[in-house]
């Protein structure tokens, strides 16, 4: 079968690889679409994945075409979205319910072969069936949405909060849509990418600007979310948190990113700084929200690219052109 392969740091190709074979509790999924994510760029840079080469792609959906010997809850022909998370369920963090902190954490498309391919293997337990009205290709959005749902679990937002989001790429826009549905009094978005800001305005924002100074909230925001991973945005956002407010590091920064905090201000103004890591008990809820129309795929997915153009799609994604880019085998 054809698959995208990150062969070494900085090098992605499309190649022929062996067809996957499921274990007893696994299924083979014929991939309908696989989304590109900032994590894929980090893998390309030599971060996250313990070994290369690897077939990337942790945001995917497709049709079940093969069953392991012990799979009874799925059937050939079922259309599914796939949770890429792989946990040991044995370590201290898994036993405490923080599986995303698993000491043996792994993920389809990050540490094992993923969905940027014609076929992918997944545990049956990680597959969520799609309702009839959802297009399989659109369901690649469920995984990133599940990360956004986890972010709002961490925030435990109060009704009437004023929210500021840095970044209006896919994840920033998802956080925008969830903020609107969790009782925010206002949602503002900052981005230096004018095209992406236009999409944020289309979805409905209270204010949008290239710089938070242009927004009228001198007292700061109750919730500030970084969805960029960019050091300058993070540094600026930390200074925009209102008294008793919360800063959420949601965007994935690279290992070398550093910012400065003001410990006295954190103490004196009771500011909370927290993070959100991937998926945790949120995939099924995200699938239900998606089925209920929380996102418009036609707005969120800007490009549907053939799998054979995966390296070019990565380049486009890295350049900041478009919103969610999905590859279609």
N, C-alpha and C positions, 0 to 999 in steps of 0.2 A: 504494500500500500504506500501511497505518498504521505509524507509528513514533513512538517517544518522541524528542523533540528538546529539547536544552538550548539554548534560543534566546539567552539572555544570562545574565549573572551573576545567580543566584538565581531564574531562571525556567525551569521545565521544563513542556512541554506534550506532548500527543499530537496528531499532525497527519498529513495525507496527504502523502506524498513520492513521488517517481518510483520505479518498480521498478528494482532494480539490474541492471546489465548486466555480465557477466563479461568480463575480458580473456582473452587466449589461454591463460594458465596459471592461470586462476581458475575457481571454481565458485560457483554460487548455492546457498545453504543456506536451506531453509525452517525457520525457527527453531522449536524445540520448547519451549525454555525459556532464559531469560537471567537470570543472577544479578546482584543488586545488590552493590556493593562500596564500601568507603571511598573508592576512587579516584573513583567517580561523584560523591560529595559534594564532593571536591576540585575536580572539573571544574565542578560547579555553583557553586563559590565563585570560579571564574575561574583556577584553578591547573591545571597539566599541559597541557591542550589549548591548542595555539598559537592557534587561532581558534575562535570560536563564530559561528553555531550548529553543533552536531554531534549526530549520533545516537549516544548512548552504548551501553554494553553490550559488555564484553570477556570475559565468562564465559558462553559459550553453546554449545549443541549443537543439532543438527537433522538434517534429511534433505536430501541433495543432489538438487536439482530442475533444475539447469542446468549445462552444461559449456562451458568455453572451448574454442576450436578445437584447442588443443594438449594437452588433458588426456586422458591414457590410463589413469592408475592408479586413477581413480575412475569410478563409474557412477551414473547417475540411480537413486535409490532407496537408495544407501548411507547409512547413519546414521553421523554423525561428531561428534566433539568438535573444537573449533577452537582452536588456539593463536593468540592475537591478536598475537603479536610480529611486528614488521616491521623487518627489518635491512637495511643496505646491502651487507654482506658485503665491503666495499671499504676501510673506514677501518682505522686502526691497531688499534683495539680488536676489531673483527670478525676481523681477520687473526690476532690473538693469542688468539682463542677466547673473548673476553669480549663477545659480541654484545649482551648486555643493557646494555653501556656504549656502544653504537653512537653515533657522532657525529651520525648522522641518524636516531636512534631514533624509531620510530613504532609505533602499535598500533591494531588494529581496535577501535573503540569509545572510543578516546581521542583520536587525531589524525585518524582517518578513520571513516566511518560504521560503526556496530557492530550488535550483535545484539539491541538493544531494539527490535525491529521484526519484521514478518512475514517478511521475507527479508533476507539479508545476503550480501555477497560476501567470499570469502576465497581466498587462494592455495591451490592444490591441495596444495602441500607442507605447509601448516599444518593439514591435516585428518587426524585419526586415526580410523580406522574403529572402530566399537563392536562388541563381541561380542553375540551374540543375547540373552544373558541380562541385559543392561544396558538399563534403560529410558532412552530418549533424553532425557526431561525431567530425569532424575536426573544425566545426564552434564554438566550445567552446573557440577557440582562439580569436574570434572577440572582446570579452569584454576586455581582457588584452591589445589587440592591440589598442583599443579605448582609454585606459589610456595613452599609449605611444604617440598616436596622440595628445592628450591633452598636454602632456609634451612638444612636439615640438611646439605646439601653444604658450605655455608660453615662450619658448626660443626665438622664432622669429629669428631663426638662419640666419646668413649672409652666402652667398656663400664663400667658401674658408676657413671656420673655421677649426681649429685643435681641435678635440674632444677627451676627455678622459672619459671613462666609467668605474666606479667601479662596478664589479659584472657581471658575465656572466651566470646568471640564465635566466629564461624565459624573464623577463623584461629587463635585461641588453642586451640580444640578440635582443630583439625587438627594443630597442633604437639604437643598432648598425645598424640594417637593415634600420631604418628610417634616421639615420645620413648619411648613404651611398647614400640615395635618396634625401637628402636635400642639396646636394652640398658641403659636407665636404671635405676639402683638405686632411685630414687624420683622422683616427679613431683608437684610441688605447684602449685596454681593460686591466684592472687589476683585478686579482682574485687569491685567494690562493687555489682554487679548480682546480687542474690540469686537471681533466676530462672535466670540463666546459670550461676551456680555450681552450682545444682541439676543442670543438664545435665552439667557437668564431673564431678560426683560419680557420676552415672549411668554415665558412660563409664569411671569408675575412676581415682581419684586417690589419692595417698598422703596428701595433706592439702589443705584448701581453706579460705580465709578472706578476709575483707574487707581485712585488713591483714597483711602478712608478719610483724609482731610476734607474731601469734597462732600462728605456726608454730614448731615446736621445732627450729630449726637456727641456733643463735647463731654458729656458725663460717661461715655463709654457704652458698651453692650453687655447685657447679662450673660450671653453665650457667644463666644468667638470660636469659630471652627476653621482650622487650617486644612484645606483640601489640596494643597499644592506640594508640600514637602520641600518648599523653597526657603532657604535660610532667611532671606530678606522679608518674605511674607510672614514667616513665623515670628521673627523679631518684632515686626510692626504690630502683629496681632496681639502679642503678649502685652503690649502697651495700651491696647484698646479695651481691655477687660474692665468692666465697671466694678465698683466695690461689691464684694460678696458674689462676684461672677465666676464663670468657669471658662477655661481655655481647653479646647479639645484638639489634640494632635491627631488628626485623622489621615492626612496625606503621608505618603511613605517617603521619608528623607533618605538620602544615602548615608552610609556609615560615617562619613567625615563631616557631616553637617553639625555646626555648633552655633548656639545662640547664648545670649546673656540674660539671666534673670535677676530680679531685684528682691532678695530675700526679705528685706524689711517691708516692702510693699505687699508681698504675698502674706506676710504675717499680719500687718496692720490692717489690711483691707480684706482679709479672709478670702483670698483668691485661690481657687482650685485649678490646678494644672493636671490634666489627665490624658490618657491615650486610649485608642481603640485598635485592637489587633484582629483583623480578618473577621472570621465568622464564629459565632458562639450561640448555639440554640436559636438561630435566627433564619436559617435557610427556608424552613417550611413556612414561616410567617411571611418571609419575602415573596415566596411563590404565591401565597394567597393574596398578598397586596398587589402583586403584579397581575394576577388573574382578575382582580377587582378594578384594574385600570389606573393604579397610582402613577404609572409612567406611560407616556405615549412613545412607543418604539419609533415612530416616524420622526419624532423630534430628537430622541436620544441617539439613534443610530444614524450617523452621517454617511458612512461608507460601508459597502458590502463588497469585499475584495476576494477574488479567487485565491485559494490556498497557495497556488504556484507563485503568487506575488507576495508571499509572507515577508520576505526581507524588505521589499519596497514599502509594505504596509507599516513595518516597524519604523522605517525611516520617516514616514509621514507622521506617525504617532509621535515620534521624538521631536519633530519640528513644531508640534502644537497645532497642526492643521486638522480641522474637523473635530468631531466629538467622539462618540464611541465608534471605533472601527472594528468590524467583525470580518473574519475570513470564512469563506464558504468552500468546503471541499468540492 
